[in-house]
Amino acid sequence: MFKLKAFIPALLGFATVAAPTLTPAHAADNLVAVPEAEIVTLDPHFSTAYISRTFGYMVFDTLFAKDSKGEIKPQMVQDWKVSADGLTYSFTLRDGLKWHDGQPVTAADCVASLRRWGTRSALGRRIFAITASLEPTDAKTFVLTLKEPSGLVIDALGNPVSPVAFMMPERIAKTPGDQRITEIVGSGPFVYSKADHRTGDRMILKKFADYVPRSEPADFLAGGKRVNIDTLEIRVIPDGATAASALQAGEIDFMQYAPFDLLPQLEKNARVKLVNFTGGNMFAGAYRLNAASKPFDDPAIRRVLWKLVDQREVLDALGLDAKYATPCATYFTCGTTYDSKAGIEAAAKPSIEAAKAALKATKYAGEPVVVMEANDLEAPRVSAQVLAERLKQAGFNVDLQVMDWASVLARRAKKEGWSVYGVHAGGFDLGSPLTNVMVAFNCADFTGWQCDSRITPLMEAFAKAPAEEDRKKIAGEIQTVMYDQAPAIPWGQFAQPAAYRATLRGLIPSAIPVFWNVEK
């Protein structure tokens, strides 16, 4: 069974045990959902785990948010102004914003939240590196002054890349970024019920009666977050087959990831509906190569893999129907803003014969290629197996080593002892050069030890570019270098559908589960 798990494992968090009073699952005012994993870390700034981000969107709110077209829209912000020189941003909050403890949301709260987020986020660190000042001017207005113009401010504030710029009360946001918050108070559409949280079993989120949604219709993460249920019950059911059975029996209403081997059965059940995903809502897989150790310290040998990796073969090996998976040549997620075709000719028409010929033209001297296979995650496991076999057929000396994912993470932090491994990540996270782990940490990234002097100035130019079209052009230039250097080889883009009871209406199609707008 294909059972997708988060690319970045959840961090351990605090536990609260109590005897909850629960509403029956079939009640019209109660929605029961099973997300990808248990929500352990409740501090959405502290962890990059996707499940913590999901919790964040339920309980906290953002100044800006992305809609289904990929555009950034105001959320907590009513209006904002940018000075003619592009250095000063003035933000005014909407009326009626309240924290879950009843206190009004203030500009000082938002300033403190942004400062904390800026210590945890790659985008945030870039913004604060060029920030001259960030201060509230009154209860509803705050001003950001930059040292130099940047076209990334609004995008960073509304980007769903984890950790997201969620707002918190000032007293909580003053918690240092390297420490978890211990009080969960947001201003989002749902309230966390500490008394009803039973670790390993369930979590209860309740409708925030004082939440004031925007007037626009809900659109992905943007628009009016109107809650039509009283209680959102988050269940912990680790086994996908068990969760699918509970869904079909009506014991739960929603599961984030339907097992691929059960999709035909679920598709035939009239009481169940599936949500497929595209673009940034998909996952993207890639092979990370060790550029610090032989044989892949030689870019010519790394480039052989462009002739070797057949994305359709990897996706087929995972058992993915074509409607849930697609080959994707770009580094920046097909179907998103910076999707580019620059340089992709190198990956055209892969074959064993072409790879053999390309390998013979290099200085490869038979050095072992250590392929790390994570046996506890399906996509990394299968992708590694497919690659190992094709490497052998092309003439590489392959050493396939099986280990768990934690061991892969530990091994890749070293410059020796490994050559390549398969991995996958969320499309939103890979959709920009500044957040794509294969690009963003050039000359500083221990996941592949890649360093190319051409990338760094291009990244700086991308961050400073005032217009989207300029950034798209630069993203293409970055991808051209990536294809030349081949620090990673994409192996395909795929979605794992969500499944829900047909009695639900208005569910927003999102790989980040959200439960505003939905009713039953």
Stockholm file with secondary structure:
# STOCKHOLM 1.0

chainA/1-520         MFKLKAFIPALLGFATVAAPTLTPAHAADNLVAVPEAEIVTLDPHFSTAYISRTFGYMVFDTLFAKDSKGEIKPQMVQDWKVSADGLTYSFTLRDGLKWHDGQPVTAADCVASLRRWGTRSALGRRIFAITASLEPTDAKTFVLTLKEPSGLVIDALGNPVSPVAFMMPERIAKTPGDQRITEIVGSGPFVYSKADHRTGDRMILKKFADYVPRSEPADFLAGGKRVNIDTLEIRVIPDGATAASALQAGEIDFMQYAPFDLLPQLEKNARVKLVNFTGGNMFAGAYRLNAASKPFDDPAIRRVLWKLVDQREVLDALGLDAKYATPCATYFTCGTTYDSKAGIEAAAKPSIEAAKAALKATKYAGEPVVVMEANDLEAPRVSAQVLAERLKQAGFNVDLQVMDWASVLARRAKKEGWSVYGVHAGGFDLGSPLTNVMVAFNCADFTGWQCDSRITPLMEAFAKAPAEEDRKKIAGEIQTVMYDQAPAIPWGQFAQPAAYRATLRGLIPSAIPVFWNVEK
#=GR chainA/1-520 SS CCCCCCSSCCCCCCCCCCCCCCCCTTSTTEEEEECSSCCCCCCTTTCCCHHHHHHHHHHCCBSEEECTTSCEEESSEEEEEECTTSCEEEEEECTTCBCTTSCBCCHHHHHHHHHHHTTTCHHHHHHHHTEEEEEESSSSEEEEEESSCCSCHHHHHHCCSSSCCBCCCHHHHTSCTTSCCSCCCCCSSEEECGGGCBTTTEEEEEECTTCCCCSSCCBTTBSCCCCCCSEEEEECCCCHHHHHHHHHTTSCSEESCCCGGGHHHHHHCTTEEEECCCGGGSEEEEEEECTTSTTTTSHHHHTHHHHHCCHHHHHHHTTCCGGGEECCCCSSCTTSTTCCCTTGGGGSSCCHHHHHHHHHTSCCCCCEEEEEEETTSHHHHHHHHHHHHHHHHHTCEEEEEEECHHHHHHHHTSSSSCCEEEEEEEHHHHSSTTTCTTTTTTTTCTTTCCCCTTHHHHHHHHHHCCSHHHHHHHHHHHHHHHHHHCSEEEEEEECCCEEEETTCBSCCCCSSCCCSSCBC
#=GC SS_cons         CCCCCCSSCCCCCCCCCCCCCCCCTTSTTEEEEECSSCCCCCCTTTCCCHHHHHHHHHHCCBSEEECTTSCEEESSEEEEEECTTSCEEEEEECTTCBCTTSCBCCHHHHHHHHHHHTTTCHHHHHHHHTEEEEEESSSSEEEEEESSCCSCHHHHHHCCSSSCCBCCCHHHHTSCTTSCCSCCCCCSSEEECGGGCBTTTEEEEEECTTCCCCSSCCBTTBSCCCCCCSEEEEECCCCHHHHHHHHHTTSCSEESCCCGGGHHHHHHCTTEEEECCCGGGSEEEEEEECTTSTTTTSHHHHTHHHHHCCHHHHHHHTTCCGGGEECCCCSSCTTSTTCCCTTGGGGSSCCHHHHHHHHHTSCCCCCEEEEEEETTSHHHHHHHHHHHHHHHHHTCEEEEEEECHHHHHHHHTSSSSCCEEEEEEEHHHHSSTTTCTTTTTTTTCTTTCCCCTTHHHHHHHHHHCCSHHHHHHHHHHHHHHHHHHCSEEEEEEECCCEEEETTCBSCCCCSSCCCSSCBC
//
